[in-house]
Amino acid sequence: MTIKVALAGAGAFGIKHLDGINNIAGVEVVSLVGRDLEKTKEVAAKYGIGHVSTELSDSLARKEVDAVILCTPTQMHAAQSMACLNAGKHVQVEIPLADSLQDARDVAAVAQNSGLVAMCGHTRRFNPSHQYVHTQIATGKFNIQQMDVQTYFFRRSNMNALGQPRSWTDHLLWHHAAHTVDLFAYQCGSPIVKANAVQGPIHPALGIAMDMSIQLKAASGAICTLSLSFNNDGPLGTFFRYIGDTATYMARYDDLFNGKDEKIDVSKVDVSMNGIELQDREFFAAIRDGRQPNASLADVLPCYQVLHDLERQLKA
């Protein structure tokens, strides 16, 4: 059976999903939703997608659609996820699930009652580099003592990854910190029991903090230090250093290095080196198997509790 998918959000990240899905057998994107109709038609034509709309409701009304992938602005995630589930569609929503704890809880409750597959795109769980470290931990060969993470971008204006103007404002805490907060607890196999944060000045036009520092402690005793900035003029991206009892690992997206900066071959860790593709493969496999996926909404909900607690600290 071919799984038929609607994808909402034809921007930079939506295209990453379309490229990944092209490598997955038994899956077809049949509907594409975008804010700009003409640009969305261009993307649809390139990927051979038959139905195009500017309204998610149009895609949800199509009986052939089995599942939806949401690559829309953060502020729309919760309401759109619930709309998909209420329409009887499996849903994968890009990170973050929501930009408030209550919204995240609401979506998780709808998902639990639906019996459908509901997954959030916490991509770091799927990157081969982090999968390698996870296997080392799971087999007892490595235990995290500390994670040191830098998430650095240059976003003094509201542009996306393609250098195009954004229709929404990104957020260091509710988006970029979510990756590391979730990954730290996931890799430690231990809940976060202490979290602290400080932030720099609020940008006068964007209305967000452009710099932030977060400290985390897991019940296992492991600690994490996370530095985030939208003011950093290169190199850009997120860089993870795992300091453990037997080794040091440095993860740069899908690549992994040891403490001597020697590259570790992670090409055989999974069927692809593309974290987004692997994330999508897990979503579709869970649908076929009738099981909950890695990064189900229930799995990732504790992350949003931590973000909520950090937000309260910052506001205080």
TORFI-467453 format. One record per residue (C-alpha): residue number from 1; residue in one letter; y, x, z. Coordinates in nm, 4 decimals. Last residue first. Example, Ala and Ser with C-alpha at 12.3 -4.5 7.8 and 13.67 -1.06 7.14 Angstrom:
2
<node 2, 'S', <-0.1060, 1.3670, 0.7140>>
<node 1, 'A', <-0.4500, 1.2300, 0.7800>>
This chain:
316
<node 316, 'A', <3.6637, 1.0855, 3.6055>>
<node 315, 'K', <3.6397, 1.0271, 3.2286>>
<node 314, 'L', <3.4423, 1.3484, 3.1840>>
<node 313, 'Q', <3.2013, 1.2642, 3.4646>>
<node 312, 'R', <3.1462, 0.9120, 3.3305>>
<node 311, 'E', <3.0752, 1.0578, 2.9865>>
<node 310, 'L', <2.8203, 1.2964, 3.1383>>
<node 309, 'D', <2.6356, 1.0069, 3.3066>>
<node 308, 'H', <2.6300, 0.8123, 2.9805>>
<node 307, 'L', <2.5031, 1.1166, 2.7899>>
<node 306, 'V', <2.2246, 1.1558, 3.0491>>
<node 305, 'Q', <2.1250, 0.7878, 3.0180>>
<node 304, 'Y', <2.1351, 0.8296, 2.6400>>
<node 303, 'C', <1.8777, 1.1087, 2.6553>>
<node 302, 'P', <1.6500, 0.8908, 2.8704>>
<node 301, 'L', <1.6322, 0.6421, 2.5770>>
<node 300, 'V', <1.4694, 0.8941, 2.3403>>
<node 299, 'D', <1.1036, 0.8131, 2.3940>>
<node 298, 'A', <1.1578, 0.4351, 2.4295>>
<node 297, 'L', <1.3463, 0.4355, 2.0991>>
<node 296, 'S', <1.0538, 0.6127, 1.9347>>
<node 295, 'A', <1.1136, 0.9841, 1.8836>>
<node 294, 'N', <0.7444, 1.0548, 1.8071>>
<node 293, 'P', <0.6284, 0.7324, 1.6529>>
<node 292, 'Q', <0.4719, 0.4227, 1.8120>>
<node 291, 'R', <0.1542, 0.3090, 1.6451>>
<node 290, 'G', <0.0435, 0.0727, 1.3671>>
<node 289, 'D', <-0.1107, 0.3578, 1.1679>>
<node 288, 'R', <0.0754, 0.2770, 0.8437>>
<node 287, 'I', <0.4077, 0.2204, 1.0212>>
<node 286, 'A', <0.3592, 0.5308, 1.2372>>
<node 285, 'A', <0.2837, 0.7357, 0.9255>>
<node 284, 'F', <0.6049, 0.6076, 0.7632>>
<node 283, 'F', <0.8225, 0.7166, 1.0547>>
<node 282, 'E', <0.6394, 1.0487, 1.0979>>
<node 281, 'R', <0.6871, 1.1304, 0.7297>>
<node 280, 'D', <1.0569, 1.0487, 0.7632>>
<node 279, 'Q', <1.0983, 1.3035, 1.0433>>
<node 278, 'L', <0.9041, 1.5574, 0.8396>>
<node 277, 'E', <1.1362, 1.4995, 0.5423>>
<node 276, 'I', <1.4402, 1.5428, 0.7655>>
<node 275, 'G', <1.2993, 1.8641, 0.9149>>
<node 274, 'N', <1.2374, 2.0213, 0.5722>>
<node 273, 'M', <0.9912, 2.3115, 0.5931>>
<node 272, 'S', <0.7100, 2.0876, 0.4747>>
<node 271, 'V', <0.3424, 2.0177, 0.5434>>
<node 270, 'D', <0.3698, 2.1467, 0.9006>>
<node 269, 'V', <0.3505, 2.4710, 1.0995>>
<node 268, 'K', <0.2343, 2.6683, 0.7959>>
<node 267, 'S', <0.5811, 2.7844, 0.6860>>
<node 266, 'V', <0.6737, 2.8875, 1.0418>>
<node 265, 'D', <0.6650, 3.2627, 0.9714>>
<node 264, 'I', <0.8601, 3.4310, 1.2517>>
<node 263, 'K', <1.1662, 3.6317, 1.1496>>
<node 262, 'E', <1.2482, 3.9426, 1.3531>>
<node 261, 'D', <1.5740, 3.9077, 1.5473>>
<node 260, 'K', <1.4395, 4.1304, 1.8279>>
<node 259, 'G', <1.4246, 3.8254, 2.0545>>
<node 258, 'N', <1.2001, 3.6465, 1.8059>>
<node 257, 'F', <1.3238, 3.4511, 1.5047>>
<node 256, 'L', <1.2763, 3.0946, 1.3791>>
<node 255, 'D', <1.4011, 2.9148, 1.0673>>
<node 254, 'D', <1.4172, 2.5366, 1.0131>>
<node 253, 'Y', <1.7578, 2.4953, 1.1813>>
<node 252, 'R', <1.8422, 2.8311, 1.3334>>
<node 251, 'A', <1.5953, 2.8797, 1.6169>>
<node 250, 'M', <1.5999, 3.1903, 1.8353>>
<node 249, 'Y', <1.2917, 3.2629, 2.0436>>
<node 248, 'T', <1.2525, 3.4804, 2.3521>>
<node 247, 'A', <0.9085, 3.5566, 2.4900>>
<node 246, 'T', <0.6641, 3.5454, 2.7826>>
<node 245, 'D', <0.8448, 3.3745, 3.0713>>
<node 244, 'G', <1.0984, 3.2002, 2.8528>>
<node 243, 'I', <1.4438, 3.2245, 2.6969>>
<node 242, 'Y', <1.4830, 2.9816, 2.4066>>
<node 241, 'R', <1.7988, 3.0509, 2.2062>>
<node 240, 'F', <1.9166, 2.7669, 1.9842>>
<node 239, 'F', <2.1845, 2.7866, 1.7143>>
<node 238, 'T', <2.3579, 2.4789, 1.5807>>
<node 237, 'G', <2.5742, 2.4857, 1.2692>>
<node 236, 'L', <2.8740, 2.6756, 1.1375>>
<node 235, 'P', <2.9501, 3.0468, 1.1291>>
<node 234, 'G', <3.2347, 2.9800, 1.1167>>
<node 233, 'D', <3.5871, 2.8498, 1.1865>>
<node 232, 'N', <3.5041, 2.6940, 1.5230>>
<node 231, 'N', <3.7416, 2.4150, 1.6276>>
<node 230, 'F', <3.4882, 2.1272, 1.6245>>
<node 229, 'S', <3.3186, 2.2884, 1.9219>>
<node 228, 'L', <3.0092, 2.2549, 2.1397>>
<node 227, 'S', <2.8609, 2.4897, 2.4027>>
<node 226, 'L', <2.5297, 2.3941, 2.5638>>
<node 225, 'T', <2.3761, 2.5724, 2.8630>>
<node 224, 'C', <2.0243, 2.4672, 2.9574>>
<node 223, 'I', <1.8221, 2.5170, 3.2752>>
<node 222, 'A', <1.4509, 2.5141, 3.3554>>
<node 221, 'G', <1.3554, 2.4131, 3.7100>>
<node 220, 'S', <1.0694, 2.1855, 3.6025>>
<node 219, 'A', <1.2805, 1.8824, 3.7013>>
<node 218, 'A', <1.5157, 1.9837, 3.4225>>
<node 217, 'K', <1.8668, 2.1219, 3.4668>>
<node 216, 'L', <2.1560, 2.0720, 3.2242>>
<node 215, 'Q', <2.4979, 2.2315, 3.1779>>
<node 214, 'I', <2.7456, 2.1078, 2.9160>>
<node 213, 'S', <3.0566, 2.2657, 2.7612>>
<node 212, 'M', <3.2949, 2.0832, 2.5290>>
<node 211, 'D', <3.5535, 2.1515, 2.2608>>
<node 210, 'M', <3.7281, 1.9197, 2.0120>>
<node 209, 'A', <3.7725, 1.6348, 2.2586>>
<node 208, 'I', <3.8317, 1.3098, 2.0727>>
<node 207, 'G', <4.1328, 1.0982, 1.9724>>
<node 206, 'L', <4.1269, 1.2103, 1.6095>>
<node 205, 'A', <4.5059, 1.2348, 1.5756>>
<node 204, 'P', <4.6175, 1.3891, 1.9067>>
<node 203, 'H', <4.2947, 1.5882, 1.9586>>
<node 202, 'I', <4.1945, 1.5581, 2.3263>>
<node 201, 'P', <4.2133, 1.8892, 2.5112>>
<node 200, 'G', <3.8981, 2.0706, 2.6238>>
<node 199, 'Q', <3.5877, 1.9297, 2.7864>>
<node 198, 'V', <3.3806, 1.9841, 3.0990>>
<node 197, 'A', <3.0240, 1.8694, 3.1587>>
<node 196, 'N', <2.7530, 1.8625, 3.4257>>
<node 195, 'A', <2.3933, 1.7405, 3.4221>>
<node 194, 'K', <2.1175, 1.7391, 3.6853>>
<node 193, 'V', <1.7704, 1.5834, 3.6866>>
<node 192, 'I', <1.6740, 1.6129, 3.3189>>
<node 191, 'P', <1.3161, 1.4967, 3.2772>>
<node 190, 'S', <1.0292, 1.7401, 3.2138>>
<node 189, 'G', <0.8142, 1.8128, 2.9128>>
<node 188, 'C', <1.0341, 2.1209, 2.8825>>
<node 187, 'Q', <1.0467, 2.0867, 2.5041>>
<node 186, 'Y', <1.1228, 1.7146, 2.5169>>
<node 185, 'A', <1.3805, 1.7465, 2.7972>>
<node 184, 'F', <1.5663, 2.0231, 2.6103>>
<node 183, 'L', <1.5297, 1.8488, 2.2731>>
<node 182, 'D', <1.6856, 1.5243, 2.3985>>
<node 181, 'V', <1.9910, 1.6902, 2.5527>>
<node 180, 'T', <2.0149, 1.9233, 2.2520>>
<node 179, 'H', <2.0315, 1.6612, 1.9782>>
<node 178, 'A', <2.2384, 1.4194, 2.1902>>
<node 177, 'A', <2.5061, 1.6873, 2.2326>>
<node 176, 'H', <2.5925, 1.6478, 1.8647>>
<node 175, 'H', <2.6223, 1.2710, 1.8509>>
<node 174, 'W', <2.7408, 1.1045, 2.1728>>
<node 173, 'L', <2.8999, 1.4155, 2.3210>>
<node 172, 'L', <3.0591, 1.5970, 2.0255>>
<node 171, 'H', <3.1728, 1.2813, 1.8468>>
<node 170, 'D', <3.2263, 1.1992, 1.4780>>
<node 169, 'T', <3.5100, 0.9693, 1.3713>>
<node 168, 'W', <3.4607, 0.7026, 1.1057>>
<node 167, 'S', <3.5411, 0.6378, 0.7373>>
<node 166, 'R', <3.4932, 1.0085, 0.6660>>
<node 165, 'P', <3.6909, 1.1954, 0.3986>>
<node 164, 'Q', <3.4719, 1.4128, 0.1707>>
<node 163, 'G', <3.3864, 1.7778, 0.2294>>
<node 162, 'L', <3.0170, 1.7201, 0.1570>>
<node 161, 'A', <2.9224, 1.7558, 0.5261>>
<node 160, 'N', <3.1804, 1.4898, 0.6179>>
<node 159, 'M', <3.5562, 1.5196, 0.6719>>
<node 158, 'N', <3.7858, 1.3889, 0.9477>>
<node 157, 'S', <4.0245, 1.6817, 0.9888>>
<node 156, 'R', <4.0058, 1.9571, 1.2487>>
<node 155, 'R', <3.6343, 1.9681, 1.1774>>
<node 154, 'F', <3.5140, 2.3281, 1.1843>>
<node 153, 'F', <3.1673, 2.3098, 1.3357>>
<node 152, 'Y', <2.9783, 2.4802, 1.6189>>
<node 151, 'T', <2.6811, 2.3702, 1.8261>>
<node 150, 'Q', <2.5764, 2.6656, 2.0423>>
<node 149, 'V', <2.2638, 2.6415, 2.2573>>
<node 148, 'D', <2.1291, 2.8582, 2.5391>>
<node 147, 'M', <1.7956, 2.7356, 2.6700>>
<node 146, 'Q', <1.6621, 2.8736, 2.9961>>
<node 145, 'Q', <1.3340, 2.9311, 3.1771>>
<node 144, 'I', <1.1161, 2.7706, 2.9134>>
<node 143, 'N', <0.7425, 2.8236, 2.9454>>
<node 142, 'F', <0.5292, 2.9929, 2.6830>>
<node 141, 'K', <0.1576, 3.0394, 2.6095>>
<node 140, 'G', <0.0376, 2.7245, 2.7878>>
<node 139, 'T', <-0.0933, 2.5527, 2.4738>>
<node 138, 'A', <0.1756, 2.2827, 2.4887>>
<node 137, 'I', <0.4511, 2.5425, 2.5349>>
<node 136, 'Q', <0.3497, 2.7493, 2.2330>>
<node 135, 'T', <0.3072, 2.4258, 2.0369>>
<node 134, 'H', <0.6614, 2.3169, 2.1264>>
<node 133, 'V', <0.7958, 2.6571, 2.0178>>
<node 132, 'Y', <0.6375, 2.6139, 1.6747>>
<node 131, 'Q', <0.7616, 2.2549, 1.6525>>
<node 130, 'H', <1.1129, 2.3841, 1.7245>>
<node 129, 'S', <1.1062, 2.6150, 1.4224>>
<node 128, 'P', <0.9218, 2.3595, 1.2083>>
<node 127, 'N', <1.2090, 2.1079, 1.2593>>
<node 126, 'F', <1.0524, 1.7818, 1.3798>>
<node 125, 'R', <1.1727, 1.7431, 1.7397>>
<node 124, 'R', <1.5106, 1.8770, 1.6238>>
<node 123, 'T', <1.5483, 1.5731, 1.3975>>
<node 122, 'H', <1.6183, 1.3172, 1.6688>>
<node 121, 'G', <1.6362, 1.0481, 1.4015>>
<node 120, 'C', <1.5677, 0.7413, 1.6136>>
<node 119, 'M', <1.2545, 0.5317, 1.5678>>
<node 118, 'A', <1.1618, 0.1643, 1.5804>>
<node 117, 'V', <0.8172, 0.0643, 1.4558>>
<node 116, 'L', <0.7770, -0.3099, 1.5013>>
<node 115, 'G', <0.6194, -0.5023, 1.7886>>
<node 114, 'S', <0.9466, -0.6905, 1.8187>>
<node 113, 'N', <0.9740, -0.7166, 2.1980>>
<node 112, 'Q', <0.9923, -0.3407, 2.2487>>
<node 111, 'A', <1.2406, -0.3016, 1.9633>>
<node 110, 'V', <1.4722, -0.5705, 2.1029>>
<node 109, 'A', <1.4651, -0.3964, 2.4415>>
<node 108, 'A', <1.5319, -0.0557, 2.2849>>
<node 107, 'V', <1.8310, -0.1986, 2.0967>>
<node 106, 'D', <1.9804, -0.3421, 2.4157>>
<node 105, 'R', <1.9198, -0.0221, 2.6114>>
<node 104, 'A', <2.1016, 0.1841, 2.3489>>
<node 103, 'D', <2.3917, -0.0639, 2.3485>>
<node 102, 'Q', <2.4131, -0.0419, 2.7276>>
<node 101, 'L', <2.4045, 0.3375, 2.7210>>
<node 100, 'S', <2.6972, 0.3647, 2.4810>>
<node 99, 'D', <2.7505, 0.5392, 2.1466>>
<node 98, 'A', <2.4234, 0.4180, 1.9994>>
<node 97, 'L', <2.0936, 0.5463, 1.8581>>
<node 96, 'P', <2.2625, 0.8766, 1.7806>>
<node 95, 'I', <2.0991, 1.0021, 1.5644>>
<node 94, 'E', <1.9883, 0.8274, 1.2466>>
<node 93, 'V', <1.8237, 0.4894, 1.2769>>
<node 92, 'Q', <1.4655, 0.4378, 1.1641>>
<node 91, 'V', <1.3749, 0.0720, 1.1415>>
<node 90, 'H', <1.0708, -0.1464, 1.0776>>
<node 89, 'K', <1.1869, -0.4772, 0.9328>>
<node 88, 'G', <1.1263, -0.8240, 1.0792>>
<node 87, 'A', <1.4820, -0.9508, 1.0257>>
<node 86, 'N', <1.5442, -0.9282, 1.4012>>
<node 85, 'L', <1.4399, -0.5638, 1.3829>>
<node 84, 'C', <1.6862, -0.4888, 1.1026>>
<node 83, 'A', <1.9715, -0.6765, 1.2739>>
<node 82, 'M', <1.8972, -0.4932, 1.6005>>
<node 81, 'S', <1.9262, -0.1584, 1.4241>>
<node 80, 'Q', <2.2498, -0.2712, 1.2557>>
<node 79, 'A', <2.4108, -0.3688, 1.5858>>
<node 78, 'A', <2.3132, -0.0419, 1.7540>>
<node 77, 'H', <2.3959, 0.1933, 1.4675>>
<node 76, 'M', <2.7360, 0.0618, 1.3605>>
<node 75, 'Q', <2.9552, 0.2868, 1.5790>>
<node 74, 'T', <2.7571, 0.5918, 1.4669>>
<node 73, 'P', <2.8534, 0.5480, 1.1012>>
<node 72, 'T', <2.5611, 0.4676, 0.8666>>
<node 71, 'C', <2.2458, 0.6617, 0.7877>>
<node 70, 'L', <2.0142, 0.3691, 0.8709>>
<node 69, 'I', <1.6606, 0.3817, 0.7310>>
<node 68, 'V', <1.5087, 0.0380, 0.6755>>
<node 67, 'A', <1.1484, -0.0769, 0.6496>>
<node 66, 'D', <0.9277, -0.3303, 0.4747>>
<node 65, 'V', <1.1676, -0.4502, 0.2036>>
<node 64, 'E', <0.9870, -0.6749, -0.0458>>
<node 63, 'K', <1.1193, -0.9900, 0.1215>>
<node 62, 'R', <1.4821, -0.9047, 0.0377>>
<node 61, 'A', <1.7144, -1.0664, 0.2910>>
<node 60, 'L', <1.7431, -0.7402, 0.4850>>
<node 59, 'S', <1.8842, -0.5685, 0.1759>>
<node 58, 'D', <2.1587, -0.8270, 0.1290>>
<node 57, 'S', <2.2331, -0.8199, 0.5044>>
<node 56, 'L', <2.3066, -0.4474, 0.4770>>
<node 55, 'E', <2.6125, -0.5294, 0.2661>>
<node 54, 'T', <2.7728, -0.2973, 0.0076>>
<node 53, 'S', <2.4850, -0.3556, -0.2290>>
<node 52, 'V', <2.2526, -0.1797, -0.4723>>
<node 51, 'H', <1.9026, -0.2776, -0.5902>>
<node 50, 'G', <1.6938, -0.0852, -0.8429>>
<node 49, 'I', <1.6795, 0.2665, -0.6976>>
<node 48, 'G', <1.5952, 0.5294, -0.9592>>
<node 47, 'Y', <1.7223, 0.8276, -0.7570>>
<node 46, 'K', <2.0139, 0.9258, -0.9831>>
<node 45, 'A', <2.0932, 0.5618, -1.0649>>
<node 44, 'A', <2.1051, 0.4720, -0.6962>>
<node 43, 'V', <2.3443, 0.7611, -0.6248>>
<node 42, 'E', <2.5798, 0.6472, -0.9012>>
<node 41, 'K', <2.5541, 0.2838, -0.7898>>
<node 40, 'T', <2.6506, 0.3907, -0.4365>>
<node 39, 'K', <2.9579, 0.5685, -0.5722>>
<node 38, 'E', <3.0595, 0.2509, -0.7574>>
<node 37, 'L', <2.9957, 0.0219, -0.4593>>
<node 36, 'D', <3.1821, 0.2297, -0.1990>>
<node 35, 'R', <3.0535, 0.1381, 0.1492>>
<node 34, 'G', <2.6904, 0.1960, 0.0638>>
<node 33, 'V', <2.3565, 0.0157, 0.0711>>
<node 32, 'L', <2.0560, 0.1224, -0.1358>>
<node 31, 'S', <1.7486, -0.0904, -0.2045>>
<node 30, 'V', <1.4021, -0.0156, -0.3435>>
<node 29, 'V', <1.3271, 0.3234, -0.1876>>
<node 28, 'E', <0.9569, 0.3767, -0.2549>>
<node 27, 'V', <0.6917, 0.5256, -0.0279>>
<node 26, 'G', <0.3265, 0.5878, -0.1111>>
<node 25, 'A', <0.3577, 0.9631, -0.1510>>
<node 24, 'I', <0.6319, 1.1542, 0.0292>>
<node 23, 'N', <0.8203, 1.4277, -0.1588>>
<node 22, 'N', <1.0915, 1.1967, -0.3001>>
<node 21, 'I', <1.1341, 1.0713, 0.0574>>
<node 20, 'G', <1.2876, 1.4069, 0.1534>>
<node 19, 'D', <1.5487, 1.3971, -0.1238>>
<node 18, 'L', <1.6385, 1.0377, -0.0363>>
<node 17, 'H', <1.6685, 1.1337, 0.3312>>
<node 16, 'K', <1.9057, 1.4208, 0.2535>>
<node 15, 'I', <2.1030, 1.1821, 0.0284>>
<node 14, 'G', <2.1527, 0.9468, 0.3235>>
<node 13, 'F', <2.2883, 1.2408, 0.5213>>
<node 12, 'A', <2.5663, 1.3231, 0.2766>>
<node 11, 'G', <2.6642, 0.9663, 0.1955>>
<node 10, 'A', <2.4656, 0.6692, 0.0623>>
<node 9, 'G', <2.4451, 0.4929, 0.3974>>
<node 8, 'A', <2.1863, 0.2193, 0.4288>>
<node 7, 'L', <1.8411, 0.2932, 0.2899>>
<node 6, 'A', <1.6039, 0.0083, 0.2108>>
<node 5, 'V', <1.2369, 0.0991, 0.1996>>
<node 4, 'K', <0.9209, -0.0259, 0.0389>>
<node 3, 'I', <0.5979, 0.1116, 0.1851>>
<node 2, 'T', <0.3424, 0.1289, -0.0947>>
<node 1, 'M', <0.0000, 0.0000, 0.0000>>
